[in-house]
């Protein structure tokens, strides 16, 4: 398996949390960015207002992917909260 991703709709709000992984041998080849772009498109197709994720602070690669796709990041000591507001 190269990688996998999912969106989980949140109860009570029109947003979803994403989770994804790319197998080690296939990292740093743009697959994470492509996977996240596809998840965002699914979110748009589902008319979500936003997509969120909680990322470990040491996972700087995922933080870079999120920033590249347009997510805003809020950092704390241990975690990073990523949020993308979808407008149409």
Backbone as CSV, one residue per row, in Angstrom:
resi,resn,N_x,N_y,N_z,CA_x,CA_y,CA_z,C_x,C_y,C_z
1,UNK,0.840,-1.170,0.000,0.000,0.000,0.000,0.891,1.240,0.000
2,UNK,0.582,2.168,-0.874,1.333,3.423,-0.942,0.923,4.379,0.158
3,UNK,-0.376,4.501,0.376,-0.885,5.428,1.374,-2.389,5.323,1.476
4,UNK,-2.941,6.056,2.434,-4.386,6.056,2.647,-4.781,7.364,3.301
5,UNK,-6.023,7.758,3.080,-6.549,8.962,3.709,-8.030,8.803,3.965
6,UNK,-8.541,9.580,4.922,-9.967,9.524,5.219,-10.434,10.873,5.732
7,UNK,-11.715,11.129,5.553,-12.407,12.255,6.164,-13.465,11.679,7.086
8,UNK,-13.535,12.185,8.304,-14.565,11.767,9.257,-15.378,12.994,9.628
9,UNK,-16.654,12.986,9.250,-17.520,14.123,9.561,-17.695,14.252,11.065
10,UNK,-17.676,15.497,11.530,-17.865,15.794,12.947,-19.348,15.996,13.236
11,UNK,-19.811,15.502,14.358,-21.215,15.628,14.746,-21.507,17.065,15.181
12,UNK,-22.582,17.624,14.667,-23.023,18.943,15.111,-22.416,20.118,14.374
13,UNK,-21.422,19.881,13.546,-20.820,20.948,12.740,-20.614,20.417,11.325
14,UNK,-20.511,21.330,10.390,-20.357,20.925,8.989,-18.878,20.911,8.605
15,UNK,-18.114,20.103,9.326,-16.700,19.937,9.012,-16.307,18.488,9.235
16,UNK,-15.116,18.162,8.768,-14.607,16.798,8.913,-13.149,16.853,9.343
17,UNK,-12.721,15.806,10.025,-11.318,15.659,10.397,-10.666,14.732,9.380
18,UNK,-9.468,15.102,8.934,-8.769,14.214,8.013,-7.663,13.479,8.741
19,UNK,-7.372,12.298,8.230,-6.215,11.521,8.668,-5.643,10.868,7.424
20,UNK,-4.334,10.763,7.384,-3.706,10.137,6.221,-2.329,9.631,6.586
21,UNK,-1.842,8.727,5.756,-0.476,8.242,5.903,0.059,7.871,4.535
22,UNK,1.349,7.999,4.406,2.054,7.555,3.203,3.158,6.621,3.684
23,UNK,3.239,5.436,3.103,4.263,4.462,3.494,5.653,5.066,3.339
24,UNK,6.537,4.717,4.256,7.881,5.303,4.292,8.610,5.311,2.947
25,UNK,8.615,4.218,2.185,9.385,4.240,0.931,8.848,5.232,-0.108
26,UNK,7.613,5.707,0.078,6.985,6.577,-0.913,6.855,8.023,-0.445
27,UNK,7.419,8.331,0.724,7.350,9.701,1.227,8.289,10.609,0.441
28,UNK,8.007,11.913,0.517,8.812,12.965,-0.122,8.784,12.860,-1.654
29,UNK,7.646,12.374,-2.188,7.471,12.289,-3.636,6.209,13.017,-4.093
30,UNK,5.577,13.758,-3.176,4.374,14.502,-3.526,3.079,13.747,-3.322
31,UNK,3.163,12.501,-2.859,1.949,11.709,-2.674,1.070,12.257,-1.554
32,UNK,1.680,12.722,-0.476,0.908,13.293,0.630,0.150,14.531,0.200
33,UNK,0.812,15.380,-0.567,0.148,16.583,-1.071,-1.013,16.209,-1.976
34,UNK,-0.793,15.282,-2.885,-1.864,14.860,-3.799,-3.024,14.228,-3.034
35,UNK,-2.718,13.409,-2.056,-3.758,12.768,-1.259,-4.579,13.810,-0.507
36,UNK,-3.912,14.791,0.092,-4.632,15.821,0.834,-5.463,16.692,-0.104
37,UNK,-4.939,17.011,-1.278,-5.723,17.772,-2.255,-6.997,17.018,-2.638
38,UNK,-6.900,15.719,-2.781,-8.087,14.918,-3.121,-9.082,14.886,-1.963
39,UNK,-8.586,14.812,-0.729,-9.485,14.865,0.426,-10.202,16.210,0.488
40,UNK,-9.483,17.288,0.200,-10.104,18.617,0.183,-11.180,18.676,-0.897
41,UNK,-10.910,18.111,-2.065,-11.917,18.114,-3.130,-13.153,17.313,-2.717
42,UNK,-12.952,16.202,-2.041,-14.089,15.432,-1.528,-14.880,16.282,-0.538
43,UNK,-14.174,17.014,0.325,-14.844,17.914,1.261,-15.678,18.959,0.543
44,UNK,-15.138,19.518,-0.529,-15.903,20.484,-1.334,-17.133,19.811,-1.950
45,UNK,-16.933,18.637,-2.523,-18.041,17.901,-3.135,-19.142,17.597,-2.115
46,UNK,-18.748,17.363,-0.873,-19.700,17.079,0.206,-20.237,18.361,0.841
47,UNK,-19.824,19.505,0.326,-20.247,20.828,0.792,-19.924,21.063,2.265
48,UNK,-18.750,20.589,2.676,-18.285,20.863,4.030,-17.840,22.315,4.131
49,UNK,-17.913,22.864,5.333,-17.427,24.223,5.569,-15.946,24.233,5.933
50,UNK,-15.444,23.107,6.446,-14.049,23.073,6.839,-13.530,21.664,7.030
51,UNK,-12.202,21.577,7.044,-11.501,20.320,7.300,-10.442,20.619,8.349
52,UNK,-10.315,19.738,9.328,-9.389,19.948,10.434,-8.533,18.706,10.654
53,UNK,-7.448,18.896,11.390,-6.598,17.774,11.797,-5.780,18.194,13.004
54,UNK,-5.418,17.223,13.814,-4.485,17.423,14.913,-3.217,16.662,14.563
55,UNK,-2.090,17.375,14.575,-0.809,16.826,14.126,0.181,16.912,15.283
56,UNK,0.986,15.892,15.462,2.047,15.965,16.469,3.037,17.060,16.085
57,UNK,3.522,17.789,17.073,4.425,18.911,16.814,5.684,18.477,16.068
58,UNK,6.154,17.261,16.307,7.381,16.812,15.640,7.154,16.372,14.190
59,UNK,5.901,16.270,13.764,5.598,15.848,12.398,5.614,17.067,11.467
60,UNK,6.811,17.592,11.271,6.945,18.811,10.465,6.636,18.576,8.990
61,UNK,6.826,17.359,8.510,6.505,17.067,7.108,5.009,17.247,6.856
62,UNK,4.168,16.732,7.749,2.720,16.886,7.581,2.313,18.349,7.722
63,UNK,2.980,19.065,8.594,2.682,20.491,8.731,2.975,21.228,7.426
64,UNK,4.085,20.897,6.785,4.427,21.533,5.501,3.403,21.196,4.425
65,UNK,2.955,19.949,4.383,1.936,19.555,3.405,0.662,20.363,3.644
66,UNK,0.243,20.468,4.887,-0.968,21.232,5.202,-0.830,22.689,4.781
67,UNK,0.299,23.298,5.091,0.514,24.693,4.704,0.494,24.847,3.188
68,UNK,1.092,23.908,2.482,1.131,23.958,1.020,-0.279,23.930,0.431
69,UNK,-1.170,23.174,1.064,-2.538,23.030,0.572,-3.425,24.199,1.024
70,UNK,-2.960,24.990,1.990,-3.712,26.172,2.405,-4.283,26.138,3.806
71,UNK,-3.930,25.133,4.583,-4.401,25.052,5.960,-3.720,26.115,6.815
72,UNK,-4.461,26.638,7.793,-3.884,27.503,8.819,-3.492,26.618,9.993
73,UNK,-2.321,26.872,10.561,-1.820,26.055,11.661,-1.768,26.870,12.943
74,UNK,-2.176,26.235,14.048,-2.028,26.812,15.379,-1.202,25.837,16.193
75,UNK,-0.039,26.307,16.631,0.907,25.430,17.315,0.834,25.595,18.829
76,UNK,0.973,24.469,19.532,1.184,24.465,20.975,2.445,23.639,21.220
77,UNK,2.747,23.363,22.459,3.987,22.651,22.773,4.042,21.263,22.126
78,UNK,2.951,20.518,22.191,2.957,19.125,21.739,2.190,18.872,20.450
79,UNK,1.220,19.739,20.141,0.314,19.488,19.024,0.189,20.698,18.115
80,UNK,-0.227,20.430,16.903,-0.534,21.481,15.937,-1.946,21.222,15.437
81,UNK,-2.785,22.240,15.525,-4.147,22.152,14.999,-4.139,22.767,13.608
82,UNK,-4.586,22.005,12.620,-4.645,22.473,11.236,-6.105,22.650,10.852
83,UNK,-6.410,23.769,10.183,-7.788,24.014,9.756,-7.791,24.665,8.392
84,UNK,-8.662,24.158,7.538,-8.890,24.734,6.217,-10.365,25.079,6.121
85,UNK,-10.647,26.346,5.856,-12.020,26.769,5.614,-12.287,26.624,4.127
86,UNK,-13.364,25.921,3.809,-13.716,25.671,2.411,-14.822,26.641,2.023
87,UNK,-14.607,27.353,0.947,-15.626,28.280,0.448,-15.969,27.898,-0.977
88,UNK,-17.021,27.100,-1.107,-17.484,26.685,-2.422,-16.548,25.792,-3.061
